[in-house]
Structures are given as C-alpha cells and as structure tokens.
Amino acid sequence: MTERMQAPFGRRACEVVSNDATGGYRVVTAVDRDGPEPQAGQFYMLTGEEWGSSSGRPYLPRAFSVATAVRTDNRVLLGFLLEAVGPGTERLARLEPGQTLHLTGPLGHPFSALGEFAPNAAGAILVGGGIGIAPLAMLRRELSARGVPQRVLLGFRDEAHSGGMELFQCEEVRTASEDGHAGHQGYVTDLLAVMLEGDDAASAAVYACGPPGMLEAVRELCADREVPAELAMETPMACGFGSCFGCAVPTRAGGFIRLCVDGPIVNAEEIESALVAGSGH
C-alpha cells in the first residue's frame, strides 16, 4: 500500500457557476478559489445550502468523484456529475448559480499512471457504469495529455439513468444499455469481454468505476485473463478522513483498507470481491 494521501484541512465554501442537465443527470460546476487541483479518481465530500436544517435530513456530506477540473488563474473550476436519488443528492442537484456548495477535498488516492501498475500495457481501457463514469472522464483527459492510447466503454441501465457522455470529449466511445436505447443491448462488461479476447488482453490495462456488480464482473474478467485493473470503489462514507471506518473493505491478504484514505482506487488483485457490504446498487 502506498503512503496515504494527506487531505487539505477544513471545509471550503464555493460558488456554484452552472448546473446543467445531461440526460437523467446534472453537472454542477463550482469555483474553488483556495483548494489544490485534484487528480482523476479523487473525491470530495459535498454539502449544499439548506443542509441539516430544521427539516432534518440530510445529516452527513455526500462523497462524489470529480468529473472535471480546469485551472484558470488562481482558481479551479470543479464539475460534479450528480443523480438525484435521495434527500442529499436532490438538494445538491438543484443548486443554482450563485448559491454555495460546501466541499472538503480533494480526498483519497487517484488512479495510478499506466506504467506504475501495468508496465507492459500499451494502452488503457476505461470501463464506466452509470454515474460512475465521472472520474473516468477526467482520467481520459489525463491519459490523452500523456499520449496514452485509450478506449472508452460506457454502460447505462436505461435512458432515464444515463448521461454525461459529452464529458469525454472524444468520438471513440462504445456504449451499452440494458434497455437497448444506446449501443449494445446488455452490459458494458459484454463489450469488455469481447475487447479482451486475443492479443488485446496481453497489451491492455483496465480502469473501471461503476456499481459494485459491474466492478465485480470487471474484476473477474481481468483476473481470468491476467489483465491489470484498477477499480474506483464505492462504500458509505461519513467523514472522508478515515475516522468513522464506515468504508472499510476486506483485502485478499487479510485485514481491511478504508476507501476514503487508502482508496477509493484499489488494485483489483488486492481484493477478493468488489461486492462489499453496504456498497448499495
């Protein structure tokens, strides 16, 4: 395990500058004038206005991977891909320009450089599912800046639970949808299985983020074909600093890692399964 990341101290108030619809999701962008620039795979703990008011919930911040980060002068424009599924995400998703987004971060470990965890790989395959495509959009831009060839596979449940594809800013995106509204009718891992046939398995590495079931299918495919893979995993997070142990995940070697400080990016070889207790959908 590499050295743990040191989180920036304190919560910052950032002004929302846009809130745009993208399919069934929203992209909320805010100006961070005091924080460092994040790397792909890192996340923030977010709260919005009317948080913990007299109405009660939501009580805790919500963890979100950053989808876009653009530095201009002495500020960073941060974009978050959101889906309104509960009291916290609903309030975040309806933030308007001029309102305040409170955030803590960037937190956690970013995706590794390709040569660090897959020195023999000639290129990368990015596999995203649903709202989990967010950190891969940022990763794609980082890989392109380094001259790393990549292929992008994105999967969605149905048209109502899809969006954000424009964040990838490239034409080479293959899609899958369970209802058949876009691309291959089925799972995004169907596309990955085909891509890993033959010589591709020996020359590729996989970066993936999505629901636990998808990540487990990716882990199994890559393990069977001896393909290096990094997974951006999801568990409940209450603090983001490793103090609550709500995001503990068992490892293959025994013991646990806390995704907020040891992850959320995990080498697929280090875990028995991506299906962990409390990880949700």
N, C-alpha and C positions, 0 to 999 in steps of 0.2 A: 504494500500500500504506500502510495506517495505521501509526502507531507501534506497535512491538512491545510486547506485554504483559511486565511485569516479574514473574517468578514469585516467590512467597513463599519465603524461604530455609529449607532444611532439611526433614527428614522428621519427621512427627508420628505418635505412637502414639495411636490412637483406639480406644475400647472399642466392640465390637460390641454392639448392644442388641436386634437382631432379625435373623432370617434366615427369610424367608417364601417358600413356593412360590407361583408364579404360572404355571400351565400347565407348560411344559417349562423355565422359567427360575426364578431365585431373585432376590429383592430383599434385599440385605444392607444394613442400616442401622447406621451408627456415629456416635458423638458426637465432633465436632471442637470442642474447647474453646479452641483457640488460633488457628485459621485464619480468614481472611475469608470472607464469604458469596459463593458462586460465582454466575455468571450462566449462563443456558441456552447450551449449546454448549461450555462449558469442560470440561476433563477433569482427571483425577487419575492419577498413577502409583501403583499399588497393589501391596503385598506383604502376605502373611499370615504366620501362625505356621508353623513348620517350613519356612521358605523358605531355599533354598540349604543344606540340611542335608547330612549325610553321604551321603544317597541321591543327591545331585547336583541335577538339575533340580528346580524352575526356577531359572535363574540371574538373570534380569532381571525388573524390575517389569512389570506389565501396565497398559496405558492404558485407562481407562474414562471415558466421559462420565458426568456426574452426572445422575440422573433426578429426584431430589427434594432440596430444601434448605429446611429450616424452621428459622428462628432462634427460639430460646427463651432468654430471659435472655442469658447470656454464652456461649452455645454454639450450634452449628449441627448439626442432625441431617441427615446426608448419606445418601441412598439410591442404591444402585448396582444396576442390572439386569444379572444375570450369567447366562451359559450355560456349563456345564462341558464344554469341548471339548478340553482338554489338561491337562498337569500343573499349570500355573499357575492356570488358571480353576477346575480341580477343587478345588484347595486353598482358593481364595477362596470358592467356592460352598458349602463345608462348614464355614465358620467359624460358631461357636456364640456365643450371647450370653455376654458376659464375656471372650471371647478378644480378641486385639488385631489390628486392621487398621492397618498402617502405610501412610501416604499422603503424597504430595507434591503440592501444588496449592493452589488451582485454577490450571491452566495454559491457555495458548492464548487466542485471541480468541473472544468469544461471538458469537452471532447478532446481526446489526445490527437496530436499530429499523426498523420498516417504512418510515418516512419518510426514512431515510437512504439506502437503496439502491433504493427503489421509491416515490418521492414521489407518483406518480399512482395508486397502488393503493388501493382502497377496503377491501381485506381480504386475509387471508393464507390460503394452502392449505398444510397441513402434510402431508408425504408421508414415511411411515416404513416401513422393511422389516426384519423380524426383530428382532434385538437392537438394531438401530439406531433403534428407536422411542424409546429412553431420553431423549436430550436434547430431543426434541420434546414429551415430557410436561411438562418444566419450562418450555419455551418457551410452550406453550399457556396455562399459568397466568400467565406474564408478560404475554402479549398480552391476556388477559382482564382483568388488573388495569389495563391501559392503555385498555381499552374498544375493542380492535381486534377486529373480527369475524374468525372463522377457521373453516375446515372441515378436518376431520382424515381422512386416508386412510391406512390401515394394511394392510400385506400380510405374509403369512407363507408359508413353504414348505409346512408341513403341521402337524398338530395337535401333534406332538412338538416342533416348533420354533416355538412361539408362546407368547404370554403377555404380561403387563404392561399389558393394556388398561385395568385399573382405575386405573392411574396417571394417566389422562387426566381422570378425574372429570367426564365430560360425556357426554351422550346422543348428540350429533351426531358419531358416528364411523362411517365406512363402511369395510368390510373386504374384503379379497380373500385367497384362499388357493389355492395351486397344486393342492392335493388336493381342494378344494371343501368342506372341513369347516366353513368360515365365510364368509359373504358371497359375493361374486362368485368364481366359479371361474376363476382366471387370475392375472394380475399386478396389483399395485397401480397400475402405470402405465397399465393399461387404464382404470381409474377416473379417473386424472388426465387422460388424453386426452379422455374424454367431458366432463369438467368444464371443460376449456379451449376447448371449442367455443363459437362465437358470442361474445356480449358478455363472458363471463367472462374471456376471455383479455386483454381490454383493461383490466380493473379489478382484476386479482389479481396477487399475487406468491407465489412458492413457496419454502418452506423444506423441505429434504429431508435425510434421513440413512438410510443403509442400506448393503447390499452394493454393491460397485463397479458391477456390471452394472445394478442398479436406478438408481444415481445417473447413470450414463451415459444411460440411457433418459430420465430426467427432464431432464438437460441438453439432449438433442436435442429433446425435445418443447417445452421452453421457448424454445430458440433458434429453432425453426421458427415459433413463434407470437409471438416477441419479448416473452416474459414474463420479468420479472426473477426470478432464482433465486439462492439461497444453498445451498451443499452442505456438509454436515459430512462431511469425507472421512476415509478410513482408510488408513494405511500402517504398516509396522512401526516402532515407537518403542522405543528402548533407554534414552533418558535423559530426554526431556521438556524439555530445556533448549537444544536446537539444536546440541549439540556433536558428535553422532555422525553426522549427516547421513543417517541411515537412513530418514528420512521425506521426502526431497527429491522434489518434484513439478515437472515442467516446466510452464512457463506459455506462453500464446499469444504474449506479447511477446518470448519468449526468456529464457533463464536458468531459475532454479529458485526455489521457495519451500520452506521447511521447515515442514511442517504443525504441528509442536509449538509453534513460536514465531510463525509468520506465519499459521497456521490455528488449529485444524482447519477453521474455517469459511472457505469460499472462494466468491467471486462466480463464478457459472458462466461468465460471459463471459470470465474471465481464463485459462481453461484450454482446451486443445484436446480433452481427453478426461478422464473420471473413471476410466478403466481404466488404472491406473498399475502399474508393475512392483512385485511383492511385496505388492500390496494384498489378496491372498487371495481369499475366496469371492466 
